[in-house]
C-alpha cells in the first residue's frame, strides 16, 4: 500500500533488486554477493538514515537475509551474515514458519497508547484537564501541564476537555495498523509479532516509519527455477493495472514478464470468474436455510482473521478455492509438469500457498514490488515495450473487479443475476481488518442473516495491498478502465471458462 515514495520504500526496493541480481548471477558467488550488496545499498562512511552507518548496514544485511528466505539471526549470538546461504540455493519454495518479523535492533520501542501534552498548552486558569482526571495523573508544570504516565489510565477525558486541543493520543503505528492485535512488546519494550494471532496482512510492515519490520521473499528461488529450464507460468493478479506507471499498458506488463523467462502470463481474474460461479451456487443453495450467511473466500488474511478469532463461524466462509488456486489448477490442467508463480499485491498469499493442501498447486508467490526488482536486475523497461503483442482477454469485467473493495460481492451478484435476475442478494463488505472484525462481531450476533459478506484484509481491497507500487486512487481509476475493456461482463459470457450453471429449483 503506497501513498508517497519515501526513503524506506526506496531501501526496500533496492533490497529486492540486489536479491534478484544474486539470483541471476552464479550461485557459487551468493555469500560474497550478499556481503557486497550491503555496501551497494549503503556506500560511503556517513550514515544517511540513522545515527550510525554500521547500524544501518546491520539492518539492511538482515533485510537481505530475510529476502533470500533465510531466518532472522539472534542478535545475542555470533553468526556471519552469509551463514545458511547454501540452504536457499534451491529451485522451490522455502516454507516459512514466521513470514513477517520485527527486527528488534531496528525497532525504536515506540510508546504504546500514550497521551501527551504538546506545546499548544497555554497553562490556562481553568485547566479542565486536571479537573476531569479521575486518578490525579495531571499536574501543572513550568511550561505546561504534565501527565504522569505511571498513573494515567488512558481514559482520554483530558484530551476531550482541553479547549486548545493541546493533548494528543498516539500509539505505535504498527500496532494501530494491525486489525487483529498481533503486535505485542518484548522484554525491552520493542514491538514483537505474536505469530499465533498474525494473519500476515503486512499492514504493520508498510506502516512502520522506521522500517523495522520485514518479510521473506521467494525471488531467489523463483529465478533458480527459471534458470534451470523449468516451465514456469506467471499468474498475474487483477490489481496489476496501474501499478507500473500511467503509460505502461497491460500488454507491456505481460510482455515484460515473459521476457523474464516465464512461459506464459495468465490473469488471475480468470480464477476469479471460476470461483464467482462456485460461490454464487453455494450462496443460493446454502443461505439462509443451512447457513445464516456466507463469507467470501478470496482473501487469506480475512479468512485467517475470521477462523482464528471466530472459529464457530468457519463453516460460514465459502468452501470455494481462491482465485489464485483456481487459476493454478486451470494452468496445470493444460501444462501437467509446469510450475506456476503468483504475482500480486499480497504478502498473505505466501502464507496461503504454504498450506499443505495448496503447496502442490502454487509453486511461488511474489509481489509487484518483488517483480519490479527482477525487472530492474534484468534491465527490462516496460515503457520501451511499445510493440508488445495484444494479449488475450482472459477474464470478465466482474472477475477483474475482484481487486477492489466490494468487487468480489458484486461479481457474485452479477453472476447470480445473469442466471436469475429476480433473486435477491443482500450484501455487506468490509475492507481493512479493523472493519472486518467489526463485521464478524455483528455476524456472530445474528445481524447479517441471509447476507453475502465480503471481507478484504487491506483497506481498499487488493489494490491497497502491501506489495503494491501505486497509490490506491490511481490504481482504482486504471482498474475501472481495464474492467470495462473486457469483452465479457460475467463468467457466463466468458468463453475461456467452462461452466454449468445449476438453475435453482423453484420452491
C-alpha positions as CSV (number, residue, x, y, z in Angstrom):
1,X,0.0,0.0,0.0
2,X,1.7,3.2,-1.2
3,X,0.7,6.8,-0.8
4,X,4.1,8.6,-1.1
5,X,7.5,7.5,-2.2
6,X,9.7,7.5,0.9
7,X,13.4,6.6,1.7
8,X,12.0,3.4,3.3
9,X,10.3,2.3,0.1
10,X,13.5,3.1,-1.8
11,X,15.6,0.9,0.5
12,X,13.1,-1.9,0.4
13,X,13.1,-1.9,-3.4
14,X,16.9,-1.7,-3.6
15,X,17.0,-4.9,-1.4
16,X,14.7,-6.7,-3.9
17,X,16.9,-5.6,-6.9
18,X,20.1,-6.9,-5.1
19,X,18.4,-10.2,-4.4
20,X,17.3,-10.6,-8.0
21,X,20.9,-9.8,-9.2
22,X,22.2,-12.5,-6.8
23,X,19.6,-14.9,-8.4
24,X,20.7,-14.2,-11.9
25,X,24.4,-14.5,-11.0
26,X,26.3,-17.8,-10.5
27,X,25.0,-19.2,-7.2
28,X,28.6,-20.0,-6.2
29,X,29.0,-16.3,-5.6
30,X,26.0,-16.0,-3.3
31,X,27.8,-15.5,0.0
32,X,30.2,-12.9,-1.5
33,X,27.3,-11.1,-3.3
34,X,25.3,-11.0,-0.1
35,X,28.1,-9.2,1.8
36,X,28.8,-6.9,-1.1
37,X,25.0,-6.0,-1.5
38,X,25.0,-4.2,1.8
39,X,27.7,-1.8,0.5
40,X,25.9,-1.4,-2.8
41,X,22.8,-0.2,-1.0
42,X,24.7,1.9,1.6
43,X,28.0,3.1,0.2
44,X,30.4,5.5,2.0
45,X,31.1,6.2,5.6
46,X,28.4,8.6,6.6
47,X,25.1,7.5,8.0
48,X,22.1,8.6,5.9
49,X,19.1,7.4,7.9
50,X,20.2,6.6,11.5
51,X,22.9,7.6,13.9
52,X,25.4,5.1,12.6
53,X,26.4,3.7,9.2
54,X,27.2,0.4,11.0
55,X,23.7,0.1,12.4
56,X,22.2,1.0,9.0
57,X,24.3,-1.8,7.4
58,X,23.4,-4.3,10.1
59,X,19.7,-3.7,9.4
60,X,20.0,-3.8,5.6
61,X,22.0,-7.0,6.0
62,X,19.2,-8.6,7.9
63,X,16.7,-7.4,5.4
64,X,18.8,-9.0,2.6
65,X,19.0,-12.3,4.5
66,X,15.2,-12.4,5.0
67,X,14.6,-11.5,1.4
68,X,16.7,-14.5,0.4
69,X,14.4,-16.7,2.5
70,X,16.8,-17.1,5.5
71,X,15.7,-16.9,9.1
72,X,16.4,-13.8,11.1
73,X,19.5,-14.2,13.2
74,X,19.6,-14.0,17.0
75,X,21.4,-10.8,17.9
76,X,22.9,-12.1,21.1
77,X,24.8,-15.0,19.4
78,X,27.7,-14.9,17.0
79,X,26.9,-15.6,13.3
80,X,28.0,-14.3,9.9
81,X,25.8,-12.5,7.5
82,X,26.2,-15.3,5.0
83,X,25.5,-18.2,7.3
84,X,23.0,-20.6,5.8
85,X,23.3,-19.3,2.2
86,X,23.8,-22.8,0.9
87,X,20.3,-23.7,2.2
88,X,18.5,-21.3,-0.1
89,X,20.1,-22.2,-3.4
90,X,17.2,-24.3,-4.5
91,X,14.5,-24.0,-7.2
92,X,11.5,-24.4,-5.0
93,X,9.7,-22.5,-2.2
94,X,11.1,-22.5,1.3
95,X,8.2,-22.9,3.6
96,X,8.4,-20.3,6.3
97,X,7.3,-20.5,10.0
98,X,7.4,-16.7,10.5
99,X,6.8,-14.9,7.3
100,X,6.8,-11.3,8.8
101,X,9.1,-10.4,11.7
102,X,10.2,-7.4,13.6
103,X,14.0,-6.8,13.6
104,X,14.5,-6.0,17.3
105,X,17.6,-3.8,16.8
106,X,15.8,-1.7,14.2
107,X,12.8,-1.1,16.4
108,X,12.7,2.2,18.3
109,X,10.4,0.9,21.1
110,X,7.7,3.5,20.3
111,X,5.4,4.3,23.2
112,X,2.1,2.4,23.3
113,X,-1.3,4.0,23.8
114,X,0.0,7.3,25.2
115,X,-1.5,10.7,25.9
116,X,1.0,13.6,25.7
117,X,0.7,17.4,26.3
118,X,2.0,19.4,23.4
119,X,3.4,22.9,23.3
120,X,-0.1,24.2,22.4
121,X,-0.9,24.1,26.1
122,X,-1.4,27.7,27.4
123,X,-1.4,26.9,31.2
124,X,-4.9,28.3,31.3
125,X,-6.5,29.1,34.7
126,X,-9.4,26.8,34.2
127,X,-7.1,23.8,33.5
128,X,-10.1,21.4,32.9
129,X,-7.7,18.6,32.1
130,X,-6.6,18.5,35.8
131,X,-10.1,18.7,37.0
132,X,-11.5,15.8,34.9
133,X,-8.7,13.3,35.5
134,X,-10.1,10.5,37.7
135,X,-6.7,9.4,39.0
136,X,-4.9,12.7,39.6
137,X,-2.4,11.9,36.9
138,X,-2.1,15.5,35.6
139,X,-0.3,18.4,37.3
140,X,0.8,21.9,36.4
141,X,4.4,22.1,35.3
142,X,6.7,25.0,34.5
143,X,5.7,25.4,30.8
144,X,2.6,23.2,30.5
145,X,0.5,20.6,32.3
146,X,2.3,17.3,32.7
147,X,0.8,13.8,32.5
148,X,2.2,11.1,34.9
149,X,2.2,8.1,32.6
150,X,2.5,5.7,35.5
151,X,-0.8,6.9,36.9
152,X,-2.6,7.5,33.6
153,X,-5.3,5.0,32.8
154,X,-5.7,6.2,29.2
155,X,-9.4,7.2,29.6
156,X,-9.0,10.2,27.3
157,X,-11.0,12.6,29.4
158,X,-8.2,15.2,29.5
159,X,-7.9,15.2,25.7
160,X,-11.7,15.7,25.3
161,X,-11.8,18.6,27.8
162,X,-8.8,20.7,26.6
163,X,-10.0,23.9,24.9
164,X,-6.8,24.2,23.0
165,X,-6.6,20.6,21.7
166,X,-3.2,20.5,23.4
167,X,-3.3,16.9,24.4
168,X,-2.8,14.2,21.8
169,X,-3.1,10.5,21.8
170,X,-0.9,8.2,19.8
171,X,0.0,4.5,19.6
172,X,2.7,2.5,17.7
173,X,1.9,2.9,14.0
174,X,2.4,-0.9,13.6
175,X,0.0,-1.7,16.4
176,X,-2.5,0.8,15.1
177,X,-2.4,-0.7,11.6
178,X,-2.9,-4.3,12.9
179,X,-6.5,-5.3,12.9
180,X,-6.0,-8.5,15.0
181,X,-4.0,-7.2,17.9
182,X,-0.9,-9.3,17.0
183,X,1.6,-6.5,17.9
184,X,2.9,-7.0,21.4
185,X,6.1,-5.9,23.2
186,X,9.3,-7.8,24.2
187,X,11.2,-7.5,27.4
188,X,12.8,-4.3,26.2
189,X,9.6,-2.7,25.1
190,X,10.2,-3.3,21.4
191,X,7.5,-4.4,19.1
192,X,7.1,-8.2,18.7
193,X,4.6,-10.1,16.5
194,X,2.5,-12.8,18.1
195,X,2.6,-15.3,15.3
196,X,-0.4,-17.2,16.7
197,X,-2.5,-14.0,16.1
198,X,-0.8,-12.7,13.0
199,X,-2.7,-13.2,9.7
200,X,0.3,-11.9,7.5
201,X,-1.7,-9.0,6.0
202,X,1.5,-6.9,6.0
203,X,-0.1,-3.7,7.3
204,X,2.4,-3.4,10.1
205,X,5.2,-3.7,7.7
206,X,4.2,-0.8,5.4
207,X,3.1,1.4,8.4
208,X,6.3,1.2,10.5
209,X,8.1,4.5,9.9
210,X,11.5,3.0,11.0
211,X,11.4,0.1,8.6
212,X,11.8,-2.3,11.5
213,X,9.5,-5.0,10.0
214,X,10.4,-7.2,7.1
215,X,9.1,-10.2,5.3
216,X,10.7,-13.2,3.5
217,X,10.6,-13.5,-0.3
218,X,10.8,-16.2,-2.9
219,X,12.6,-14.1,-5.6
220,X,15.9,-16.0,-5.5
221,X,14.3,-19.5,-5.6
222,X,11.9,-18.4,-8.5
223,X,14.8,-17.2,-10.5
224,X,16.6,-20.5,-9.9
225,X,13.6,-22.4,-11.2
226,X,13.5,-20.3,-14.4
227,X,17.3,-20.6,-14.9
228,X,17.1,-24.4,-14.5
229,X,14.9,-24.6,-17.6
230,X,11.6,-25.3,-15.7
231,X,8.4,-24.4,-17.5
232,X,7.2,-21.6,-15.2
233,X,3.9,-19.8,-15.9
234,X,3.1,-16.4,-14.3
235,X,-0.3,-15.8,-12.8
236,X,-1.0,-12.0,-12.7
237,X,-3.4,-10.7,-10.0
238,X,-6.1,-8.3,-11.3
239,X,-4.6,-5.4,-9.2
240,X,-1.7,-5.2,-11.6
241,X,-3.2,-2.5,-13.8
242,X,-1.8,1.0,-13.0
243,X,1.0,-0.4,-10.8
244,X,3.8,0.4,-13.2
245,X,3.1,3.9,-14.3
246,X,0.4,5.7,-16.4
247,X,2.0,5.0,-19.8
248,X,2.5,1.3,-19.2
249,X,-0.3,-0.8,-20.7
250,X,-1.4,-4.3,-19.6
251,X,0.1,-5.7,-22.8
252,X,3.5,-4.1,-22.0
253,X,3.4,-5.6,-18.5
254,X,2.7,-9.1,-19.8
255,X,5.4,-8.9,-22.4
256,X,7.9,-7.7,-19.8
257,X,7.1,-10.6,-17.6
258,X,7.5,-13.1,-20.5
259,X,11.0,-11.6,-21.1
260,X,12.0,-12.7,-17.6
261,X,11.7,-16.3,-18.8
262,X,8.1,-17.1,-17.9
263,X,6.4,-19.4,-20.4
264,X,3.1,-17.5,-20.3
265,X,1.2,-14.9,-18.4
266,X,-2.4,-15.7,-17.3
267,X,-4.7,-13.3,-15.4
268,X,-5.8,-14.5,-12.0
269,X,-9.1,-12.8,-12.8
270,X,-10.0,-15.9,-14.8
271,X,-9.8,-17.8,-11.5
272,X,-12.0,-15.1,-10.0
273,X,-14.5,-15.9,-12.7
274,X,-14.4,-19.6,-11.9
275,X,-14.8,-19.0,-8.2
276,X,-17.6,-16.4,-8.6
277,X,-19.8,-19.0,-10.1
278,X,-18.9,-21.5,-7.4
279,X,-19.7,-19.0,-4.6
280,X,-22.9,-17.9,-6.4
281,X,-24.2,-21.5,-6.4
282,X,-23.1,-22.0,-2.8
283,X,-24.9,-18.9,-1.7
284,X,-28.2,-19.9,-3.5
285,X,-28.1,-23.5,-2.1
286,X,-27.0,-22.8,1.5
287,X,-28.2,-19.3,2.6
288,X,-30.2,-18.8,4.8
289,X,-31.6,-22.3,5.3
290,X,-28.3,-24.1,6.1
291,X,-26.1,-21.1,6.8
292,X,-27.1,-17.8,8.2
293,X,-24.7,-16.0,5.9
294,X,-21.9,-16.8,3.5
295,X,-18.5,-15.1,3.7
296,X,-16.3,-14.8,0.6
297,X,-13.0,-16.8,0.5
298,X,-10.6,-15.0,-1.8
299,X,-8.6,-13.0,0.9
300,X,-6.3,-15.2,3.0
301,X,-5.9,-12.5,5.8
302,X,-9.7,-12.1,6.1
303,X,-10.1,-15.9,6.2
304,X,-7.4,-16.3,8.9
305,X,-8.8,-13.4,10.9
306,X,-12.3,-15.0,10.8
307,X,-11.3,-18.6,11.6
308,X,-8.7,-17.7,14.3
309,X,-11.0,-15.2,16.2
310,X,-14.4,-16.7,15.4
311,X,-13.8,-20.4,14.9
312,X,-17.5,-21.1,15.3
313,X,-18.1,-19.1,12.1
314,X,-15.6,-21.1,10.0
315,X,-18.5,-23.1,8.4
316,X,-19.9,-19.8,7.1
317,X,-16.8,-18.9,5.0
318,X,-17.1,-20.2,1.4
319,X,-15.5,-23.5,0.7
320,X,-14.6,-22.4,-2.8
321,X,-10.9,-22.2,-3.7
322,X,-9.4,-18.8,-4.0
323,X,-8.9,-17.2,-7.5
324,X,-5.1,-17.9,-7.1
325,X,-5.7,-21.6,-6.6
326,X,-8.4,-21.8,-9.3
327,X,-6.0,-20.2,-11.8
328,X,-3.2,-22.5,-10.9
329,X,-5.4,-25.5,-11.5
330,X,-6.5,-24.0,-14.8
331,X,-2.9,-23.7,-15.9
332,X,-1.7,-27.1,-14.6
333,X,-4.7,-28.9,-16.3
334,X,-3.2,-27.8,-19.6
335,X,0.5,-28.0,-18.6
336,X,0.9,-31.0,-16.4
337,X,4.6,-30.7,-15.4
338,X,4.8,-27.0,-15.2
339,X,5.3,-24.7,-12.2
340,X,3.3,-21.5,-11.5
341,X,4.2,-18.3,-9.8
342,X,1.6,-15.9,-8.5
343,X,2.4,-12.2,-8.9
344,X,0.3,-9.8,-6.9
345,X,-0.1,-7.2,-4.2
346,X,-0.4,-9.6,-1.3
347,X,2.1,-10.9,1.3
348,X,-0.6,-13.2,2.8
349,X,-0.8,-15.2,-0.4
350,X,2.7,-16.6,0.6
351,X,1.0,-18.0,3.7
352,X,-1.9,-19.4,1.7
353,X,0.5,-21.0,-0.8
354,X,2.4,-22.7,2.0
355,X,-0.6,-24.6,3.3
356,X,-0.1,-28.4,2.9
357,X,-3.2,-28.8,0.8
358,X,-2.3,-25.9,-1.6
359,X,1.5,-26.4,-2.0
360,X,1.0,-28.8,-4.9
361,X,-0.9,-26.1,-6.8
362,X,1.2,-23.0,-6.1
363,X,5.0,-23.1,-6.5
364,X,6.0,-19.5,-5.9
365,X,4.4,-16.2,-4.8
366,X,6.0,-12.8,-5.3
367,X,4.6,-9.2,-5.0
368,X,4.6,-6.4,-7.6
369,X,7.5,-4.8,-5.7
370,X,9.5,-8.0,-5.9
371,X,8.6,-8.4,-9.6
372,X,10.0,-4.9,-10.1
373,X,13.3,-6.0,-8.5
374,X,13.6,-8.8,-11.1
375,X,12.8,-6.4,-14.0
376,X,15.4,-3.8,-12.8
377,X,18.0,-6.5,-12.3
378,X,17.5,-7.6,-16.0
379,X,17.2,-4.0,-17.3
380,X,13.7,-4.6,-18.6
381,X,11.8,-1.3,-19.0
382,X,8.1,-1.7,-19.5
383,X,7.8,1.7,-21.3
384,X,10.1,0.5,-24.0
385,X,7.9,-2.4,-25.0
386,X,5.5,-0.3,-27.2
387,X,5.3,-3.1,-29.8
388,X,4.0,-5.6,-27.3
389,X,1.7,-8.2,-28.8
390,X,-2.0,-7.8,-27.9
391,X,-2.7,-10.2,-25.0
392,X,-5.7,-12.5,-24.9
393,X,-8.6,-11.3,-22.8
394,X,-8.7,-14.0,-20.1
395,X,-11.4,-12.7,-17.8
396,X,-14.7,-10.8,-17.4
397,X,-15.4,-7.3,-16.1
398,X,-16.7,-9.0,-12.9
399,X,-13.6,-11.2,-12.5
400,X,-11.3,-8.2,-12.9
401,X,-13.3,-6.4,-10.3
402,X,-12.1,-8.7,-7.5
403,X,-9.2,-6.4,-7.0
404,X,-11.1,-3.6,-5.3
405,X,-13.3,-3.5,-2.2
406,X,-16.8,-4.6,-2.9
407,X,-15.7,-6.2,-6.2
408,X,-16.0,-9.8,-5.0
409,X,-19.5,-9.5,-3.8
410,X,-20.5,-7.5,-6.9
411,X,-19.1,-10.3,-9.1
412,X,-21.2,-12.9,-7.3
413,X,-24.3,-10.7,-7.6
414,X,-23.7,-10.2,-11.3
415,X,-23.2,-14.0,-11.7
416,X,-26.5,-14.8,-9.9
417,X,-28.5,-12.1,-11.7
418,X,-27.3,-13.2,-15.1
419,X,-29.0,-16.6,-14.4
420,X,-31.8,-15.5,-12.1
421,X,-32.5,-11.7,-12.4
422,X,-35.1,-11.6,-9.7
423,X,-33.1,-13.4,-7.0
424,X,-32.4,-11.0,-4.1
425,X,-28.8,-10.9,-2.7
426,X,-28.2,-8.8,0.4
427,X,-24.6,-7.9,0.8
428,X,-22.2,-6.1,3.2
429,X,-18.5,-5.6,2.7
430,X,-15.6,-4.6,4.9
431,X,-12.1,-3.6,3.9
432,X,-9.3,-3.5,6.3
433,X,-9.1,-5.9,9.2
434,X,-10.4,-3.5,11.8
435,X,-13.6,-3.2,9.8
436,X,-13.6,-7.0,9.1
437,X,-13.5,-7.7,12.8
438,X,-16.5,-5.4,13.4
439,X,-18.4,-7.1,10.7
440,X,-17.7,-10.5,12.1
441,X,-18.8,-9.5,15.6
442,X,-22.1,-8.3,14.1
443,X,-22.5,-11.5,12.1
444,X,-21.9,-13.5,15.2
445,X,-24.7,-11.5,16.9
446,X,-27.0,-12.5,14.1
447,X,-27.2,-9.1,12.4
448,X,-26.5,-10.5,8.9
449,X,-28.9,-13.4,8.4
450,X,-29.3,-14.1,4.7
451,X,-26.3,-11.9,3.7
452,X,-23.3,-12.4,1.5
453,X,-20.4,-10.9,3.4
454,X,-17.2,-9.8,1.7
455,X,-14.0,-9.4,3.7
456,X,-10.8,-7.8,2.4
457,X,-7.8,-7.6,4.7
458,X,-6.4,-4.5,3.1
459,X,-8.0,-1.0,3.1
460,X,-9.4,-0.5,-0.4
461,X,-9.1,-4.2,-1.2
462,X,-6.2,-5.9,-3.1
463,X,-5.2,-2.6,-4.8
464,X,-4.3,-1.4,-1.3
465,X,-2.1,-4.4,-0.6
466,X,1.4,-4.2,1.0
467,X,3.2,-5.3,-2.2
468,X,1.7,-2.6,-4.5
469,X,3.6,0.2,-6.2
470,X,0.9,2.8,-6.8
471,X,-1.5,4.8,-4.6
472,X,-5.0,3.4,-4.3
473,X,-6.7,6.3,-6.0
474,X,-4.6,5.9,-9.2
475,X,-4.8,2.2,-9.4
476,X,-8.5,2.3,-8.8
477,X,-9.1,4.5,-11.8
478,X,-6.9,2.3,-14.0
479,X,-8.7,-0.8,-12.8
480,X,-12.1,0.6,-13.7
481,X,-10.9,1.3,-17.2
482,X,-9.5,-2.2,-17.5
483,X,-12.6,-3.8,-16.2
484,X,-14.8,-2.0,-18.7
485,X,-12.4,-3.0,-21.6
486,X,-13.2,-6.7,-21.2
487,X,-15.5,-8.2,-23.9
488,X,-17.2,-10.3,-21.2
489,X,-19.4,-8.9,-18.3
490,X,-19.8,-12.1,-16.2
491,X,-18.3,-15.6,-16.1
492,X,-21.3,-16.9,-18.1
493,X,-20.2,-14.6,-21.0
494,X,-16.5,-15.7,-20.7
495,X,-15.7,-18.3,-23.5
496,X,-12.5,-19.2,-21.7
497,X,-14.3,-20.8,-18.8
498,X,-16.4,-24.0,-18.9
499,X,-19.3,-23.8,-16.6
500,X,-22.7,-25.5,-16.0
501,X,-25.0,-23.1,-14.1
502,X,-27.4,-25.0,-11.9
503,X,-30.8,-23.5,-12.0
504,X,-32.3,-23.0,-8.6
505,X,-35.3,-25.2,-8.0
506,X,-38.4,-23.1,-7.5
507,X,-39.9,-23.5,-4.1
